[in-house]
Amino acid sequence: MDYKTIVGRIRLKLGFLRGIRVPLMKFQKWITPYWVAPLLGLHPIPKFVADWDEFAKLPGVKLHTLAPKSERGMAHLPDTLPLPQYAVDQIQGEVFGVFTLEISNGRLWGGQACTIISEGGVVHGPMSRELYDPEYNEIFRRVGISNPKYYDGKVVRLASRWSSSNFYHFLLDVIPQVWCLIESGFSINDIDLFVVSGQNFKWQRNLLSTVGVPLDRVQWIDGKVNLEAKILLCPYVKDPINPPPYWVIKKFSDFAKSYQSKSKKYRLYIERKGSRKIKNSDEIFSTLSKYGFIRFCPGNFSIEEQIDKFANAEMVIGPHGADLSNTVFCDQATTLIEIFNGKYFDASFIRISLQKYMNYDFLNIPKAEETDRLMHRLSDFEISAVEVEAMARKHLGLSQ
């Protein structure tokens, strides 16, 4: 058992402490009279609104709808992909509507995802478990919140849970929000400030620049934010745990076309650094190099170089992880072979491959869903080089 698994088990065992803390904070709020907040110089917490459509009915709120919930654009799961039922269930996911909220004197509060507040109510930034269970949001355990910093202009919220440092969530949750904003009829030139969930990494700046966001008008948020804007715009495309709509995948595909070249064809072996890496990666690469594969670690290259490699990839083989987010730039003819660690499964890249009608296959998928899957999601692992070679030969059309 590696140290990451041990740490994961300790965190799970200590989870009961949070179960004590939350009721205590809720009890403290319950016994505190509502008139205490103004005495402390705090704003009372508005009511929680669990539905975007209901939130849009509040005073000063407009909803610019682009696509209804039914427009999911998922490709059909082929019968030739022998996935266990739990994996099939996860692949289906759920796609919510696509829209932009326009809020007069709207307010952002909290961490990465930014709770959205109007004069009449509160709605959550991401549609995740926090939408359905308010106790997970700290704002509902507070007596009140302090005065915000006021911004006399038009402010856009570009944020999603986990997008602060995760490439997958920044690329597929945040960047499409820029396209959603434009499709809703707003011009980037008219925006005074972009409040972005991120840590000002070079790759985050490059991605924003790629879609036309001026970096001199960006305010990065990684911790807490408490801001009120004359006009607050909140584009919404997807929640962090479900697949992006088809039109988002098509946008990325269309963007990558300018990078595609008939004279370039790469066979990529993706080497993952940090957690969930393949322990015998050198052995795997030594085997694949005989078939013209190059070792590629996307994080070591610029965004432009990553797009170039994936847009011109004939085949991509690598472990599950954020580096495979670049498959949104792949051509339909590309083959993706995703390697799991045998104990943790996530359907993100199967979904993308199906939406792009790519050729997809996998290795080392868990035979049954792990009850403690999150404990194993960062575990390093080994896989047979012979098994990887056989899968590569199969999709290269070579005899076994």
N, C-alpha and C positions, 0 to 999 in steps of 0.2 A: 504494500500500500504506500503510494507516494505522499509527500507532505501536503500537496494540494487537497487530496482526498481527506486526509486527517483534519486539515483546517476546515474543510467543508462540513465534516461531521460535527466538529465542535460548534460551528455556527448554528447548525440545525438544533443541537442539544440546548443551546442558549436562547433559542427562539422564544421560549416560554417567558423570558424576562420582558419581551415586548408586549406579550399578552397581558402582563400586569400593568405596565406603564400606560398603555392606551386607556384602559378603564379608569385609572386614577386621574389622568388628564381630563377625560370626559366628565368625571364626577366633579372635579375642581371647577370646570366651566358651568356645570349644572347648578352648583350651589352659589355661584357668583351672580349677583343681581345684574340685569342688563345695563343698569345705569352706572355701573362701576367703570365701564370702558371710557365714556366721555371724561370722567373725573381723572382718569389716568392719561388723558390726551390721546386715546386710541379710537379708531373707527370701529363700530360694531360690525360683526361679520354678517353680510347679506345672506339670504336664504340660498340653499343649494338647489340648482336646477340640473336634473339628470339627463335632459334631452336637449339637443341642439335646436330643434324646431321650437321648443318651448322657450329656450333662451332668446331666440330671435324675435319673440313676441314682446320682449321687455322694452321699456321706453329707451330710445336712443340706439337700438340695435337693428341692423339690417343683415339679411342673409342673402349672399350672392351664390346661388346654386349652379354648379356646373354639370354634375352627373348624379343621378339617383343611386340608391344602394344596389339596385339590381344590375348595374353595369359593371360587372366584375371582370369579364374578359379572360376567365381561366380556360386554358386549353384542356382537352379531354385527356384523362390519365390512360396511357396505352396499356393494353392487356399484357404486353411483353415485359412490363416492369413489375417483377414479382415482389411487391412490397407487403409487409405485414399490415393487418387492418388498422392498428393504432397509427401507423405512419400515413395511411390513406386518409384517415380522419383528420390528421393534423394538416395535411396538404390542402384540404378543402378551405380551411380558414374562414374568414368573414371579411367582406369589404363594405365599408360604410360609404356614405355619399361623399362627394367632393364639393367643397364650397369655400367661401371666404366670409368671415364675420367682419362687419364694419360697426364699430362701437364708438359713439360719441362719449368723450370723457371716460374711455375705457382704461382699465388698470391691469397691470401684470404684477403678480406677487408670487414669491416662492423660489424654488430651485430650478433645475434644468428645464422642466416642462412648462413652468409658469402657469399658475392658476389664473384664469381670466375672470375679471370682475367688471360688472356694469353697475349702474346705480341701483338696479333692482334684483340682482342675483349673482351667483357664482357658478361657473362651469369649469371643468377641468381641461387643461391643454391637451393631454393625450387621451385617447379612448382606450384605457387599459382597465385593470381591476379598480383603479381609483374612481373611475366613472361610476361603477356600480356599488362601491363601498366607500362612502366618504370618510370613514374612520382612518383610512390610509393617508389622507391628506392632512398635514399639520394644521392647516388654517381652521379646520373644524374643531380643533382641540384648544383653540385660543379664545381668550375673552374678547380680544380686539386686535387690530393691527395698526401700526404707526402711520403717520402722514407720509404719503408718497412724494417722490420727486416729480414735479410737474414738467411736462414737455409740451410746449406750445407749437405743435406741428403734427404731421402725419407719421405715425410709427407703425412698423410691421414687426410682428412676432414670427421668427423662424426658429422653431424649437420643437423638440421631441424628447421623450424620456430616453436616456442612454446615448443621446447624440453628442454629448459633450466631448467624448474622447473616442467613440466607437465609429470606425470608418463606415461600416454597413449602415448604421442608423443615420449618420450624417448624410451619406450619399442618397439613401432611398427614402428617408423620412423628411429631411430638411430641404434638400435641393429641389425636389418636386414642388415644394410649397412656393418657390419662386415662380415656377411655371403656372401654378394654380392662381397666384396673384395676378399675373399678366392676363391669363385667360378670363379672369373675373372682370377685366376692363380697367385695371389700374396700371399706370406707367411707373417703371422704376425711377424715372427722372423726377417724379412728383413726390417720392418718399424722402422724408427728412432724416429718418433714423431706422436702421435695421437692428433689432434686438435679437441676437443669435446665440443659441445654446452651443457653446464651444469653448475651447481653450486657446484660440488664436494660433493653432498649429499651422505650419506652412501648407500642408495638404488641405486644410479647411479653407484657408485664404485662396488657394488656387482653385478649388471647386467653386467658391462663390464668384470669383472673378470670371470663371469659365461661363457662368450663366448670367453675367452682366451686373452683379451687385458691386457697387463702388465701395471699396474697403474703407475709405475715409468717412463713411457714414455708418459704420458697423460698431455696435457696442456688444462686446462679448460677455456672456454670462455663464459662469460655471457654478457659482454659489447662489446666494439669495439676491433677488431683485425686487424692488418696490417702486414702481413707476406708473404714472398716470399720463395719458396722452390726450390731446384735443381730439384726435381721430386715431383709434387703434384698429389695425387690420390684422386679422388672424386667419391666414389660409390653412385649410385642413385637407389632407390627401389620404392619409392612412394612419392607423395606430401602430405602435412599435412592434406588435406581435403578430400582425396579419399581413398578407401579401399586398403589394402595390397594385393598383388598377392597371389594366392592360395599356391604357394610353400613356402611363408613365414609362412602362417598359419600351413602348414604341418611341417615345421621346429620346430615351437614351440610345436606342438603336439608330435612329435618324441622325443623332448627334455624332455617332461613331463613324458614319459613312464616309466623312471627309478624311478619316484616318486609314481607311481600307485601301490596300494596294494588291494588285494581281501578282506582283513580283515578290511579295512577302508571304510566307506561310510559316508560322511558328508552332512547334510542339513544346508546350510548357509544362514543366514540373514545378508546382508551387511549393516552396519551402516555407513553412510557418515558423516564426520565432515566438518565444514566450510560451504560453500555455497551450495545451492540446497539440503539441508537436509530435512528429513521428520520430521515435528514438533512433531507429536505424535508417534515417533519411539518406545518409551517404550511400548505403547499400542500395536503396531504392533508386537513387539517381544514377549510380554506376550501371545498374541494369537498364534503365530507360535511355541512358545516353547512347546506347548502341542503336537506338531507333531515331536518333536525331533530336532528342529532347534536350532543352536547355533548362538549367536551374534558374528560377526567377522568384525573387522575394520582393513583391510589389512595394512594400514600405520603404525600400531603399531607392526607389525611383520617383521621378516627378509624376504628376497626374497625367501629363501628356504622354510620357513614356509608357505608363500603365495602360492607357487607352489604346495606344499604338499596338502593344503586344497582344492584348485581348481581342482587339478588332481584327487582327490578322492571324488569330490562332486557329490552327486546324484541330488541335486537341489540347485539352487542359486536364491535368491530373494533379490532385492535391487534397490535403486534409480539410475537413469542414472548418470554416472560419471566415472572418471578415474579408480576407484577401480575395475570396471567390465572389465578392460583391461586384467585381469588375466584369463578371460574366454578362452584365447588362449591356456591355459594349461589344459582345461577341456577335459573330454572324450566325445566321440560322443553321449554317452547315457545320458549325463547331460541335465537337463532342466534349462533354464534361463528364469526367469520372471522379466522383467525390468519395473520399475515404473517411469513414467515421471511426471513432475510437472504440467501438464495440459496446459501449455502455450509455452513450448519449446520442439522441437523435434530434435534429431540427430540420424542418422542411423548407427553409428559406430558399435554398438554391435549386431544389427540385421544382419549386413553384416558378422561379424565374425561367428555368430551362423549358418548362412546359409552355409558359406564356410566349416564349420566343420560338417554340417549336424546334428547339435544339435536340440533338441526340444526347440522352442522359443515361448514365449507369452509376452504380455505387459498389463499394466494398465495405465489409465489416460492419454492416448495419446491425443494431441489436435485434435479436429474434423476438423479444417481447419488451414492452415498454417498462422501463425501470421505474419503480415507485419512488426512488430517491435520485432521479435523473439529474437534478441540478447539482447534486454532490459530485457527480462524475463529469460535469460538462467541461472542466478544465484539465482533466487527467491526460497526461502524456501516454503514448502507447507504441507498440511495435506491430508490424504487419509483414507477412511473408513477401519478399521481393519476387518470388516465383508467381505468387497470386496476382500481384500488380502487373507483372510482365504479361501474364496470360490475358488479363483484361485489356491491356494496351494492344496486344497482337490481335485480339478479337475485333476491336473497333478499327484497327488499321487494315483489316481484311487479309491478315497473314495467317498461314496455316499454323495450327497448334502443335 
